[in-house]
Amino acid sequence: MSLEEQPPFRPKVVTDLSSAGLNFAQVEGLVLKFLLNFGVASGRRIADELGLPFGIFPDFLRQLKNQQIVSYTGSAAANDFNYALTDTGRARAKVAFEECAYIGTAPVPFTDYLEAVAAQTITAERPKMADLRRAFSDLLVSESMFQTLGPAINSGRGMFLYGYPGNGKTSIAERITRCFGSTIWIPRVITVEGQILKLFDPANHEVVRPRRGGLLRADDQDDRWIEIKRPTIVAGGELTMENLEIHYNPATKICEAPLQMKSNNGCFLIDDFGRQRMQPIELLNRWIIPLEKRYDFLTLPSGKKIRVPFDQLILFSTNLEPKQLVDEAFLRRIPYKINASDPTEATFRRLFEIFAPSLGFKSVDQAVLDDLIERHYRRMNRPFRACQPRDLLLQVRNHCVFNELPLDLTTEYFDIAVGNYFTVI
């Protein structure tokens, strides 16, 4: 691999606790809680659980044995031993569990996380036209839209996607992250000011490669970090102010990162903006500084505030005009406002031709399509929407399947589909 191909960030090689940014007490607590929960485990199993290289553990576990906190229960493979808690160790493990119930991968220091975000910043990515065409290959996007989207994506700052429902705003937004081809590394868990903060979210982060355990792990492999595709976090009408703050569980004493932190180095889509439980002005007041300065302040359970990177492409998708939702100060911080306009008739026809084969139809009779557009659109003064070709084709397909008819696109079938689809539209 050439220097130009080197990734902007990779986890550091870990050779001891110091190079991992951890101290003896932190690792001891995790080991004891794991053994309290698991019972008996080999040194390699403990190393796998904590995500640290096995080479750290023989001496570490020997010290715990000398202090009569753990004991050997037998030999394990490859010059390893099985370990269990002593009565003293069990008592200490219960105290550690009461202080924080977290069991799992050892945390990464907050300073290491800051370094990773800075090295993998979304603003350093410069997608070109070829990247956009690849990312939007499954959508019909006009050249003018590509020319509008390209600079907005390259800015790495933010955009409004607005227009009538059904014209593909959400589909466009969801594909923007695909333009950024590189993967990123994130810590599973962070330690900051003595708090455990969970960052990795399997519901929102797509893992590139699974971790290897046991004898397959490299000696310096640091599984506290995980390689993921640049994230796209989507929040719709369910978004509340609480989702934008650190969530603290008082029972377990574990914190979870807010959505904007999980989206760092990726994209954060606020879908259907203006329909959230919170008022747009509340989000304005919360984010006006982060959007300008590209950092945010979050409050820990102790009340202490920490400065966190605000490093993502913010996308607002809305059916309303942006100026109807927020004031000029907010709009200035979202530099691009992109209208997902109604498709032209030529594009509308092309959408039928694209979707018909994928739904099992052999072809689209242009005379039938002419009739559909003339009677159900022109005469009704009904605007075209990008979602309608696929929706109407699905209606026809469902009608044919239910009635055990050949899949065919006829005027009669389209009349039935239109009657169902536009009854209240």
Stockholm file with secondary structure:
# STOCKHOLM 1.0

chainA/1-425         MSLEEQPPFRPKVVTDLSSAGLNFAQVEGLVLKFLLNFGVASGRRIADELGLPFGIFPDFLRQLKNQQIVSYTGSAAANDFNYALTDTGRARAKVAFEECAYIGTAPVPFTDYLEAVAAQTITAERPKMADLRRAFSDLLVSESMFQTLGPAINSGRGMFLYGYPGNGKTSIAERITRCFGSTIWIPRVITVEGQILKLFDPANHEVVRPRRGGLLRADDQDDRWIEIKRPTIVAGGELTMENLEIHYNPATKICEAPLQMKSNNGCFLIDDFGRQRMQPIELLNRWIIPLEKRYDFLTLPSGKKIRVPFDQLILFSTNLEPKQLVDEAFLRRIPYKINASDPTEATFRRLFEIFAPSLGFKSVDQAVLDDLIERHYRRMNRPFRACQPRDLLLQVRNHCVFNELPLDLTTEYFDIAVGNYFTVI
#=GR chainA/1-425 SS CCGGGSCSCCCCCCCSTTTTTCCHHHHHHHHHHHHHHHCSEEHHHHHHHHTSCGGGHHHHHHHHHHTTSEEEEEEETTTEEEEEECHHHHHHHHHHHHHCCCCSSCCEEHHHHHHHHHHTCGGGCCCCHHHHHHHTTTSCCCHHHHHHHHHHHHHTSEEEEECSTTSSHHHHHHHHGGGCCCEEEEESEEEETTEEEECCCTTTCCBSSCCCCGGGSCTTCCTTEEEEECCEEEECTTCCGGGGSCEEETTTTEEECCHHHHTTTSEEEETTTTCSSSCHHHHHHHHHHHHHHSEEEEECTTSCEEEEECCSEEEEEESSCHHHHSCHHHHHHSCEEEECCCCCHHHHHHHHHHHHHHTTCCCCCHHHHHHHHIIIIITTTCCCCTTHHHHHHHHHHHHHHHTTCCCCCCHHHHHHHHHHHTTTC
#=GC SS_cons         CCGGGSCSCCCCCCCSTTTTTCCHHHHHHHHHHHHHHHCSEEHHHHHHHHTSCGGGHHHHHHHHHHTTSEEEEEEETTTEEEEEECHHHHHHHHHHHHHCCCCSSCCEEHHHHHHHHHHTCGGGCCCCHHHHHHHTTTSCCCHHHHHHHHHHHHHTSEEEEECSTTSSHHHHHHHHGGGCCCEEEEESEEEETTEEEECCCTTTCCBSSCCCCGGGSCTTCCTTEEEEECCEEEECTTCCGGGGSCEEETTTTEEECCHHHHTTTSEEEETTTTCSSSCHHHHHHHHHHHHHHSEEEEECTTSCEEEEECCSEEEEEESSCHHHHSCHHHHHHSCEEEECCCCCHHHHHHHHHHHHHHTTCCCCCHHHHHHHHIIIIITTTCCCCTTHHHHHHHHHHHHHHHTTCCCCCCHHHHHHHHHHHTTTC
//
